[in-house]
Amino acid sequence: MKRIILLGATGSIGTSAVDVARTHRDEFRIVAASALRSREKCEAIAREFGARAYVGEDAALRAVEENDADICLVATVGTSGILPTLAAIDKGMDVALATKEVMVMAGELATRRAREKGVRFLPVDSEHSAIFQCLPPARGPQSIDRLILTASGGPFLDAPADLGGVTVEQALAHPRWKMGPKVTIDSSTMMNKGFEVLEARWLFDVPAERIDVVVHPESIVHSLVTFVDGATLAQLSPPDMRVAIQYALSAPRRLPAERERLDLAALGALTFRAPDPARFPCLALAKEAARRGGCATAVMAAADEWAVAAFLAGRIRYTEIAQRIEAALDAVPDFECDSVAAVLEAAKRATAFLENK
């Protein structure tokens, strides 16, 4: 039986992870659960599994520091996942990772530390899980020609080009996935896909310039790998985060589950198109931050976190999200991100710049 620490237990990923653990009680035991604010829900999860509950600003880090487990599932919001992830690695736990910002901001640091400790990163995002499932166990990065991440296109894929009047309610109305507000807004701007390019770069040791994004509105093909011999493998399934979560916890084993099965004949067709750079400028910003290197990706992630919160609070317009991120990238001087302190300093500088802009 695998012992699980569940960080962000009351969010959309956490709730799905609880469902997986509930379905496979003979395989997984939640030993600790954390939440930022939802005390009653977190404590209910803890009671159900005989786990310890942690609530508050430092809850995720305390949950890792005060408990032992085989896997730490990190599903917190934004930059709050960095320190708990590194703490879990230092304690020798495998990390099932759903919080994109960990790899975006501290990917080099986190992957280096994981290699030193001999622990694994297990992708929870459906896109990275798809790549993980397509790669043979003994593969090397030299066998990969390209990684291809799919994107649903979000609620504005076919909307009029002028998105200046987009409301919070419209941006939160994702056509395929039920997620928390931060991730949902990032999906609508396609910043989440930019984050996923950077995350894939570290998870699979493939340069960002060999990672492509293609819009796939049906969200059936979750990502693809093209190998150097010209073969391309894809992972397909109906949209359900529990598939990726369960595989992260059980890999390389596959456990049975009563879920919707794929019916290609009923679907009839699957469609793909290139993302529109004018409609989704955040995707280009993520690739530019990757090109700059250093702490640019940490600045970008912190700026996005600030801008999304400001939009949700009605302080800026939807189209200003990308504008504020670009301004922060240009304003914060670049420096090496070779420590947690450097990563957090980059985030602090980006946030301070935007607060005072």
C-alpha positions in Angstrom: 0.0 0.0 0.0 1.3 3.4 -1.0 1.2 6.2 1.6 0.1 9.5 0.1 0.5 13.1 1.3 -2.1 15.2 -0.5 -1.3 18.9 -0.8 -4.2 21.0 -2.0 -6.7 18.3 -1.0 -9.8 20.5 -1.4 -9.2 21.8 -4.9 -10.3 20.1 -8.2 -7.2 17.9 -8.5 -7.2 17.1 -4.8 -10.9 16.1 -4.9 -10.3 13.8 -7.9 -7.3 12.3 -6.0 -9.5 11.6 -3.0 -11.9 9.8 -5.3 -9.1 7.7 -6.7 -7.9 6.8 -3.2 -11.5 6.0 -2.2 -11.9 3.7 -5.2 -8.6 1.9 -4.4 -8.4 1.7 -0.6 -6.3 -1.4 -0.8 -3.7 0.4 -2.9 -3.5 3.9 -1.5 -3.7 5.5 2.0 -3.8 9.2 2.5 -1.7 9.9 5.6 -1.9 13.8 5.5 -4.0 16.3 3.7 -3.5 20.1 3.4 -5.7 23.0 2.3 -5.2 26.8 2.3 -8.7 27.7 3.6 -11.3 24.9 3.4 -10.9 23.6 7.0 -14.1 21.6 7.2 -13.6 19.8 3.9 -9.9 19.1 4.6 -10.8 17.7 8.1 -13.6 15.5 6.6 -11.0 14.0 4.2 -8.6 13.4 7.0 -11.4 11.7 9.1 -12.3 9.4 6.2 -8.8 8.1 5.7 -7.4 8.3 9.2 -5.1 11.1 8.1 -3.8 14.3 9.6 -5.3 17.6 8.4 -3.3 20.8 7.9 -4.9 24.1 7.1 -3.4 27.6 6.6 -0.6 29.4 4.8 2.1 27.0 5.8 -0.1 23.9 5.8 1.5 22.2 2.8 5.0 22.5 4.1 4.1 21.3 7.6 2.3 18.3 6.1 5.5 17.3 4.4 7.8 18.0 7.2 5.7 16.2 9.9 4.8 13.0 7.9 6.4 10.2 6.0 5.0 8.9 2.8 5.8 7.2 -0.5 4.3 9.8 -2.7 3.6 13.5 -2.2 0.9 14.7 -4.6 1.4 18.5 -5.0 -1.8 20.2 -6.2 -1.5 23.6 -4.5 -2.0 27.0 -6.3 0.9 28.9 -7.8 4.2 29.5 -6.2 3.1 27.9 -2.9 4.1 24.5 -4.1 7.8 25.1 -4.5 9.0 24.7 -0.9 6.8 21.6 -0.1 8.0 19.9 -3.3 11.6 20.4 -2.4 11.0 19.3 1.1 9.3 16.1 -0.1 12.3 15.4 -2.4 14.7 15.9 0.5 12.7 13.3 2.5 13.0 10.8 -0.3 9.4 10.9 -1.5 8.4 10.6 -5.1 6.4 13.7 -6.3 3.2 13.5 -8.2 3.1 17.0 -9.6 0.1 19.0 -10.6 1.4 22.5 -9.7 3.0 23.8 -12.9 4.8 26.7 -11.2 7.2 24.3 -9.5 8.8 23.3 -12.8 8.3 26.7 -14.4 10.0 28.6 -11.6 12.4 26.1 -10.2 12.7 23.2 -12.7 16.4 23.0 -12.9 16.8 23.1 -9.1 14.0 20.6 -8.5 15.1 18.0 -11.1 18.7 18.2 -10.0 17.7 17.6 -6.4 15.4 14.7 -7.4 18.3 13.0 -9.3 20.6 13.4 -6.2 17.9 11.9 -4.0 16.9 9.1 -6.4 13.2 10.1 -6.5 10.8 10.4 -9.4 8.6 13.1 -10.7 5.2 11.6 -11.7 3.2 13.9 -13.9 -0.4 14.6 -13.0 -1.3 17.1 -15.7 -3.2 15.2 -18.4 -0.7 16.4 -21.1 2.4 15.4 -19.3 0.8 12.2 -18.1 0.1 11.4 -21.8 3.8 11.9 -22.7 4.8 9.8 -19.6 2.6 7.0 -20.8 3.9 7.1 -24.3 7.6 6.9 -23.4 9.2 3.5 -23.0 10.7 2.9 -19.5 14.3 2.8 -20.8 14.1 5.7 -23.2 16.6 8.5 -23.4 15.9 12.1 -24.5 18.0 11.3 -27.6 15.2 9.0 -28.9 12.7 11.9 -28.9 12.3 14.2 -31.9 9.5 16.4 -30.6 6.9 16.6 -27.9 3.5 17.8 -28.9 1.2 19.2 -26.2 -2.5 19.5 -27.0 -4.7 22.4 -25.9 -8.4 22.6 -25.8 -8.3 26.3 -26.8 -10.5 27.3 -23.8 -13.7 29.4 -24.0 -12.4 32.0 -26.5 -11.0 29.7 -29.3 -13.6 30.9 -31.8 -14.7 34.2 -30.1 -14.3 37.6 -31.8 -10.7 38.7 -31.9 -11.3 41.7 -29.5 -11.3 40.2 -26.0 -11.0 43.5 -24.1 -14.6 43.2 -22.8 -14.3 39.6 -21.5 -15.9 39.2 -18.0 -14.6 37.0 -15.2 -17.7 34.7 -15.7 -16.9 34.2 -19.4 -13.3 33.4 -18.7 -14.2 30.9 -16.1 -16.6 29.0 -18.4 -14.2 26.3 -19.7 -15.9 24.1 -22.3 -14.1 20.8 -21.3 -12.5 20.8 -17.8 -13.7 21.7 -14.3 -10.7 23.4 -12.6 -9.9 26.0 -10.0 -10.2 29.7 -11.0 -6.4 30.3 -11.4 -5.9 27.3 -13.7 -9.1 28.1 -15.6 -8.0 31.6 -16.4 -4.6 30.4 -17.4 -6.3 27.9 -19.8 -8.3 30.7 -21.4 -5.2 32.8 -22.1 -3.1 29.6 -22.9 -0.5 30.6 -20.3 -1.1 27.2 -18.9 0.1 25.7 -22.1 3.2 27.9 -22.0 3.7 26.6 -18.4 3.4 23.1 -19.7 6.0 23.6 -22.4 8.4 24.7 -19.6 7.3 21.9 -17.4 7.8 19.3 -20.1 11.3 20.7 -20.8 12.4 19.7 -17.3 10.3 16.5 -16.8 11.5 14.9 -20.0 14.8 16.6 -20.6 13.8 18.0 -24.0 14.7 21.6 -25.1 11.7 24.0 -25.3 12.4 24.6 -29.0 11.5 20.9 -29.6 8.1 21.2 -27.8 5.1 22.2 -29.9 1.5 23.1 -29.0 -1.5 22.2 -31.1 -5.1 23.1 -30.5 -7.4 20.1 -30.1 -10.9 21.2 -29.0 -12.2 17.7 -28.3 -9.6 17.1 -25.6 -9.4 13.4 -26.5 -5.7 13.2 -27.6 -3.9 14.4 -24.5 -0.5 14.8 -26.0 1.9 13.1 -28.5 5.5 12.1 -28.8 7.4 11.9 -32.1 10.5 9.8 -32.1 13.6 10.1 -34.1 12.6 7.3 -36.4 9.4 9.1 -37.5 6.9 7.2 -35.3 4.4 9.2 -33.3 2.6 7.8 -30.2 -0.4 9.5 -28.6 -2.5 8.8 -25.5 -6.3 9.1 -25.8 -9.1 9.0 -23.3 -12.3 10.9 -22.5 -11.6 14.1 -20.5 -11.2 12.9 -16.8 -8.4 14.0 -14.6 -8.7 10.8 -12.5 -7.1 8.8 -15.3 -3.9 10.9 -15.1 -4.0 11.0 -11.3 -4.5 7.3 -10.9 -1.6 6.5 -13.3 0.7 8.9 -11.4 0.0 7.0 -8.2 0.1 3.5 -9.6 2.7 3.6 -12.4 3.9 1.5 -14.1 0.9 -0.6 -13.0 -2.6 0.1 -14.4 -5.5 -0.3 -12.0 -9.1 -1.0 -13.1 -11.7 1.8 -12.9 -15.3 2.3 -13.8 -15.0 5.3 -16.1 -16.2 6.3 -19.5 -14.5 4.3 -22.3 -13.4 5.9 -25.6 -15.8 5.4 -28.5 -14.1 6.7 -31.7 -17.0 5.8 -34.0 -19.3 7.9 -31.9 -16.9 10.8 -31.9 -16.6 10.6 -35.7 -13.7 13.0 -36.0 -10.9 14.6 -34.1 -9.6 18.1 -35.1 -6.4 19.9 -34.7 -5.1 23.4 -35.6 -2.3 25.8 -34.8 -2.8 28.2 -31.9 -3.5 31.8 -33.0 -0.6 34.0 -31.7 -2.7 37.1 -31.8 -5.4 35.6 -29.6 -3.0 33.8 -27.2 0.0 36.1 -26.7 0.8 34.4 -23.3 2.1 31.3 -25.2 4.7 33.4 -26.9 5.6 35.1 -23.6 6.3 31.7 -22.0 8.6 30.7 -24.9 10.4 34.0 -24.7 11.0 33.6 -21.0 12.4 30.1 -21.7 14.7 31.6 -24.3 16.0 34.3 -21.9 16.7 31.7 -19.2 17.9 32.6 -15.7 15.1 33.8 -13.5 12.9 35.0 -16.4 10.5 32.1 -16.1 10.1 32.7 -12.3 9.3 36.4 -13.1 6.8 35.3 -15.7 5.0 32.9 -13.4 4.8 35.4 -10.5 3.6 38.1 -12.8 0.9 35.8 -14.2 -0.2 34.9 -10.7 -0.5 38.6 -9.8 -2.3 39.4 -13.1 -4.8 36.6 -12.9 -5.6 37.6 -9.3 -6.0 41.2 -10.3 -8.4 40.2 -13.2 -10.5 38.0 -10.9 -10.7 40.9 -8.5 -11.8 43.3 -11.2 -8.7 45.4 -11.0 -7.5 44.9 -14.6 -9.1 43.9 -17.9 -8.7 40.5 -19.4 -6.4 41.7 -22.2 -4.1 43.3 -19.6 -3.1 39.9 -18.2 -0.6 39.4 -21.0 0.4 43.1 -21.0 1.3 43.0 -17.3 3.3 39.8 -17.7 5.3 41.3 -20.6 5.9 44.5 -18.7 7.3 42.5 -15.7 9.6 40.4 -17.9 11.0 43.6 -19.4 11.3 45.4 -16.1 12.9 42.9 -13.8 16.7 42.4 -14.4 17.7 38.9 -15.2 19.9 36.9 -12.8 20.7 33.2 -12.1 18.0 31.1 -10.4 20.3 28.6 -8.8 18.6 28.5 -5.3 15.2 28.7 -3.7 16.1 32.2 -2.4 16.8 33.4 -6.0 13.5 32.0 -7.3 11.6 33.6 -4.5 13.5 36.9 -5.0 12.6 36.9 -8.7 8.9 36.4 -7.8 9.1 39.1 -5.2 10.6 41.6 -7.6 7.9 40.8 -10.3 5.1 41.2 -7.8 6.5 44.4 -6.4 6.9 45.9 -9.8 3.3 45.2 -10.7 1.9 46.4 -7.4 3.7 49.7 -8.0 3.0 50.1 -11.7 
